[in-house]
Amino acid sequence: MQPFNCIIIGGGLGGLTLSIQLAKQGFGVALFEKETYPFHKVCGEYIAMESWNFLKSCGLNLDELELPKINQLKVSAPNGNFLTHQLSPGGFGISRYKIDYLLLNEAKKCGVHVFENCKVNDVIKQDSLFTVFTNNGNFSSNLVIGSYGKRSNLDIKFKRKFIQNKAKGLTNYIGVKYHLKANIPANNIELHNFKDGYCGISKIEDDKYCLCYLTTAQNLKNNNGDIKEMEKNVLQKNPFLNDYLNNFESLYTEPLVISQVNFSNKTQNENDVIMLGDAAGLITPLCGNGMSMAMNAAKILSELIPQFLTNKITLDKLIYLYTYKWKSTFGTRLWAGRKIQSLFGNEFTTNLLISSLKPFPFLINNLVSLTHGNSF
Ligand SMILES: Cc1cc2nc3c(=O)[nH]c(=O)nc-3n(C[C@H](O)[C@H](O)[C@H](O)COP(=O)(O)OP(=O)(O)OC[C@H]3O[C@@H](n4cnc5c(N)ncnc54)[C@H](O)[C@@H]3O)c2cc1C
């Protein structure tokens, strides 16, 4: 088989949107995804409005989908004290099950070679050609993009530095997600804090709601590794979560759970594999902006990669330009996200923070805009 122009590892929002943008420009693109679509993912499923136009340029007819538009934020402290805030421009709700699948279909229509149920196990570069080793054979290409998410077998294979930063600071979190029947207003996103974590809830498609929380692995350990016990002993101390977890009907028998979520700094390139989305850097989920960052970075790459594939710039130059652009676009957001997350971690400071922010909506605006960008 001829080498592909570009191989993309991981078909989340970063990988799928990049594959579409490159295929539309006429390049031969292969995308490898270890799962089979459609499938669920742990994610709050609130997409900031800044991505709207880009998603449309990837072929999604968002207007037709009649998705809930979200422009009202409610944040509560563990003691139940809360503030509300108008979000401008806000965002919209759609499940990963749905949006990833819609993008997959667009990618196929554009001619992307999609390999599902195909896990990449290693990448080796020799001279200027990459060989990608998968459980379905080996493939070669001129360029490889790692858009394989927060944590993958490849991080270990590449001996990435952040994997070695064990159990310190923002390094060991778990994420839990439910789809529910609920009755909170369709334009609301709520963020309820509890000891060492927070839980978001907002509407997605088909009258369903996504409830998703992040907490420390230690919190779960303290509750015998039992999610229900932790929810009862910790989350339900917040009166809102007590109400929701007792009364909203879950649409899964068990929640989806991920572990080893790590917010340490990452590099945007590893052994000449260019990193995209969460593989390049993970923003704390309370910012509600990780998906937009992944897609924004895909757009940046879709403008730089053609210069490399048409021999206008070298691989080194491509990596330099991308890293520079990535850091200047997302550096402040990642920094602000970490700071905000550390303020919300502690019960006492969260209670204090909510009471102090309540009378000063402009401060809340500043916090939100520090972690968001413009339409791209
Ligand atoms: C608890 C939580 C809540 C969140 N809530 C929100 C929110 O409300 N709004 C928001 O904007 N962001 C949110 N985020 C962040 C958001 O989910 C991510 O930033 C986003 O999914 C990143 O997209 P991605 O394409 O980089 O990775 P992913 O969507 O994770 O895709 C990576 C893909 O790579 C595949 N893969 C992994 N390894 C391999 C391999 N070796 N071979 C082949 N395939 C592989 C995986 O199966 C996966 O499909 C949240 C994150 C967490 C943890």
The ligand as an SDF file (V2000), in Angstrom:
LIG
                    3D

 53 58  0  0  0  0  0  0  0  0999 V2000
  -14.9460   14.5690   33.5470 C   0  0  0  0  0  0  0  0  0  0  0  0
  -14.7120   15.3560   32.2810 C   0  0  0  0  0  0  0  0  0  0  0  0
  -15.7040   16.2290   31.8310 C   0  0  0  0  0  0  0  0  0  0  0  0
  -15.4800   16.9890   30.6690 C   0  0  0  0  0  0  0  0  0  0  0  0
  -16.4600   17.8530   30.2390 N   0  0  0  0  0  0  0  0  0  0  0  0
  -16.2480   18.6330   29.1460 C   0  0  0  0  0  0  0  0  0  0  0  0
  -17.2580   19.5370   28.6840 C   0  0  0  0  0  0  0  0  0  0  0  0
  -18.3810   19.6090   29.1990 O   0  0  0  0  0  0  0  0  0  0  0  0
  -16.9630   20.3210   27.6140 N   0  0  0  0  0  0  0  0  0  0  0  0
  -15.7510   20.2780   26.9610 C   0  0  0  0  0  0  0  0  0  0  0  0
  -15.5510   21.0310   25.9930 O   0  0  0  0  0  0  0  0  0  0  0  0
  -14.7970   19.3970   27.3620 N   0  0  0  0  0  0  0  0  0  0  0  0
  -15.0120   18.5680   28.4310 C   0  0  0  0  0  0  0  0  0  0  0  0
  -14.0520   17.6740   28.8180 N   0  0  0  0  0  0  0  0  0  0  0  0
  -12.8240   17.5580   28.0130 C   0  0  0  0  0  0  0  0  0  0  0  0
  -13.0820   16.8020   26.7110 C   0  0  0  0  0  0  0  0  0  0  0  0
  -13.7200   15.5750   26.9460 O   0  0  0  0  0  0  0  0  0  0  0  0
  -11.7610   16.5550   25.9860 C   0  0  0  0  0  0  0  0  0  0  0  0
  -10.9810   17.7240   26.0110 O   0  0  0  0  0  0  0  0  0  0  0  0
  -11.9860   16.1270   24.5310 C   0  0  0  0  0  0  0  0  0  0  0  0
  -12.6770   14.9160   24.4980 O   0  0  0  0  0  0  0  0  0  0  0  0
  -10.6510   15.9930   23.8140 C   0  0  0  0  0  0  0  0  0  0  0  0
  -10.8210   15.4120   22.5440 O   0  0  0  0  0  0  0  0  0  0  0  0
   -9.6780   14.5030   21.9020 P   0  0  0  0  0  0  0  0  0  0  0  0
  -10.0510   14.3300   20.4800 O   0  0  0  0  0  0  0  0  0  0  0  0
   -8.3470   15.0710   22.2270 O   0  0  0  0  0  0  0  0  0  0  0  0
   -9.7280   13.1380   22.7130 O   0  0  0  0  0  0  0  0  0  0  0  0
  -10.8730   12.0010   22.8690 P   0  0  0  0  0  0  0  0  0  0  0  0
  -12.2170   12.5390   22.5670 O   0  0  0  0  0  0  0  0  0  0  0  0
  -10.6110   11.4230   24.1970 O   0  0  0  0  0  0  0  0  0  0  0  0
  -10.4840   10.9800   21.7200 O   0  0  0  0  0  0  0  0  0  0  0  0
   -9.3560   10.1810   21.7450 C   0  0  0  0  0  0  0  0  0  0  0  0
   -9.6620    8.8940   21.0100 C   0  0  0  0  0  0  0  0  0  0  0  0
   -8.4670    8.1410   20.8420 O   0  0  0  0  0  0  0  0  0  0  0  0
   -8.7700    6.7610   20.9610 C   0  0  0  0  0  0  0  0  0  0  0  0
   -7.5120    6.0590   21.2690 N   0  0  0  0  0  0  0  0  0  0  0  0
   -6.7770    6.1140   22.4070 C   0  0  0  0  0  0  0  0  0  0  0  0
   -5.6610    5.3670   22.3060 N   0  0  0  0  0  0  0  0  0  0  0  0
   -5.6880    4.8300   21.0480 C   0  0  0  0  0  0  0  0  0  0  0  0
   -4.8090    3.9550   20.3300 C   0  0  0  0  0  0  0  0  0  0  0  0
   -3.6780    3.5210   20.8690 N   0  0  0  0  0  0  0  0  0  0  0  0
   -5.1500    3.5780   19.0840 N   0  0  0  0  0  0  0  0  0  0  0  0
   -6.3010    4.0270   18.4990 C   0  0  0  0  0  0  0  0  0  0  0  0
   -7.1730    4.8470   19.1380 N   0  0  0  0  0  0  0  0  0  0  0  0
   -6.8600    5.2660   20.3860 C   0  0  0  0  0  0  0  0  0  0  0  0
   -9.8210    6.7300   22.0660 C   0  0  0  0  0  0  0  0  0  0  0  0
  -10.6080    5.5620   22.0320 O   0  0  0  0  0  0  0  0  0  0  0  0
  -10.6210    7.9950   21.7700 C   0  0  0  0  0  0  0  0  0  0  0  0
  -11.7640    7.7510   20.9710 O   0  0  0  0  0  0  0  0  0  0  0  0
  -14.2520   16.8780   29.9620 C   0  0  0  0  0  0  0  0  0  0  0  0
  -13.2700   15.9930   30.4070 C   0  0  0  0  0  0  0  0  0  0  0  0
  -13.4910   15.2360   31.5530 C   0  0  0  0  0  0  0  0  0  0  0  0
  -12.4150   14.3070   32.0320 C   0  0  0  0  0  0  0  0  0  0  0  0
  1  2  1  0
  2  3  1  0
  2 52  2  0
  3  4  2  0
  4  5  1  0
  4 50  1  0
  5  6  2  0
  6  7  1  0
  6 13  1  0
  7  8  2  0
  7  9  1  0
  9 10  1  0
 10 11  2  0
 10 12  1  0
 12 13  2  0
 13 14  1  0
 14 15  1  0
 14 50  1  0
 15 16  1  0
 16 17  1  0
 16 18  1  0
 18 19  1  0
 18 20  1  0
 20 21  1  0
 20 22  1  0
 22 23  1  0
 23 24  1  0
 24 25  2  0
 24 26  1  0
 24 27  1  0
 27 28  1  0
 28 29  2  0
 28 30  1  0
 28 31  1  0
 31 32  1  0
 32 33  1  0
 33 34  1  0
 33 48  1  0
 34 35  1  0
 35 36  1  0
 35 46  1  0
 36 37  1  0
 36 45  1  0
 37 38  2  0
 38 39  1  0
 39 40  1  0
 39 45  2  0
 40 41  1  0
 40 42  2  0
 42 43  1  0
 43 44  2  0
 44 45  1  0
 46 47  1  0
 46 48  1  0
 48 49  1  0
 50 51  2  0
 51 52  1  0
 52 53  1  0
M  END
$$$$
